Amino acid sequence: MIKNTDILSAINLKIKSKFTDIPILSESDVKERIVRPSFMTTLDNLKTSDFMSESLDREMTIKLYYFPTDRDKNKIELLNMIDDLYDLFLQDNIINIDTDFAVEVEELEVEIIDKV
């Protein structure tokens, strides 16, 4: 069975494949001190249901936060990162969870809140 940690790890690997020099922080890292630039990924709105007693049907939201290099002057950097993330997740919209299982990214929604 695919675990939530497997999904999060696969997403982080996909991010690292393009952004090798940008660290991915955990939520506890962000509470202590934000390193810039950096990413943080979280799983949200987890929903699981039984599918014909054969497998699990899952829905979730993956939130990806990007903390730009400069805390205040970052509009262009954020817009460029949005374009890069669209390319990463929509041009090649497959995330390989393990050798036998992959998921397809269907939609990206972007919000810039507090310059993140």
C-alpha positions as a printed Julia matrix, in Angstrom:
116×3 Matrix{Float64}:
   0.0    0.0     0.0
   1.21   3.48   -0.85
   1.62   5.64    2.24
   1.25   9.38    2.57
   4.95   9.63    3.34
   5.7    7.9     0.01
   3.63  10.49   -1.84
   5.28  13.41   -0.08
   8.74  11.95   -0.7
   8.0   11.49   -4.41
   6.86  15.1    -4.72
   9.99  16.3    -2.95
  12.15  14.19   -5.3
  10.45  15.75   -8.32
  11.12  19.23   -6.93
  14.77  18.33   -6.2
  15.17  17.04   -9.78
  14.79  20.6   -11.08
  15.83  22.75   -8.12
  18.92  20.95   -6.87
  20.29  23.92   -4.89
  17.09  24.88   -3.08
  16.45  23.03    0.21
  13.09  21.55    1.15
  12.2   22.34    4.74
   9.85  20.57    7.1
   7.14  22.42    9.0
   9.23  22.31   12.18
  12.16  23.94   10.32
   9.94  26.79    9.2
   8.71  27.43   12.74
  12.3   27.81   13.94
  13.91  29.76   11.11
  13.16  30.13    7.41
  16.1   29.54    5.1
  15.82  31.52    1.86
  15.29  30.42   -0.8
  13.55  27.2     0.17
  10.46  25.04   -0.34
   8.11  23.39    2.1
   5.57  20.72    1.11
   2.58  19.52    3.09
  -0.38  17.21    2.55
  -3.82  18.63    3.26
  -7.5   17.66    2.84
  -6.74  13.94    2.97
  -9.7   11.81    1.93
  -9.62   8.02    1.55
 -12.42   5.68    0.6
 -12.75   2.0    -0.18
 -12.85   1.17   -3.89
 -14.78  -2.06   -4.5
 -12.94  -3.79   -1.63
  -9.91  -3.98   -3.94
  -8.03  -0.76   -3.29
  -8.21   2.7    -1.78
  -9.4    5.77   -3.61
  -7.52   8.83   -2.35
  -7.89  12.53   -2.81
  -5.61  15.14   -1.31
  -4.25  18.6    -1.7
  -0.5   19.04   -1.79
   0.59  22.47   -0.68
   3.94  23.69   -1.89
   5.34  26.82   -0.31
   8.22  28.72   -1.85
  10.14  31.17    0.31
  11.93  33.54   -2.1
  15.48  34.81   -1.68
  14.46  38.3    -0.57
  11.64  38.58    1.92
  10.39  41.91    0.59
  11.48  42.42   -3.02
  10.43  39.2    -4.7
   7.61  39.72   -7.19
   9.65  38.77  -10.28
  11.26  35.81   -8.5
   7.84  34.5    -7.45
   6.42  34.88  -10.96
   9.41  33.05  -12.43
   9.05  30.28   -9.86
   5.35  29.89  -10.72
   6.3   29.41  -14.38
   9.01  26.89  -13.42
   6.56  24.93  -11.25
   3.98  24.87  -14.04
   6.65  23.4   -16.31
   7.72  20.88  -13.68
   4.27  19.62  -12.72
   2.14  20.15  -15.83
   4.53  19.61  -18.74
   5.71  16.36  -17.15
   2.62  15.73  -15.06
   3.53  12.24  -13.8
   4.84  11.72  -10.27
   6.39   8.29   -9.78
   5.59   7.12   -6.26
   7.46   3.82   -6.63
   8.42   1.5    -9.49
   4.85   0.19   -9.84
   2.75   3.25   -9.07
   2.52   6.79  -10.44
  -0.01   9.6   -10.2
  -0.97  12.25  -12.67
  -1.11  15.92  -11.71
  -4.39  17.27  -12.99
  -4.43  20.83  -11.76
  -2.28  23.52  -10.19
  -3.67  26.45   -8.26
  -1.39  29.29   -7.25
  -1.83  31.87   -4.52
   0.75  34.32   -3.3
   0.07  35.07    0.34
   2.41  37.2     2.47
   4.96  37.11   -0.36
   5.22  33.29   -0.19
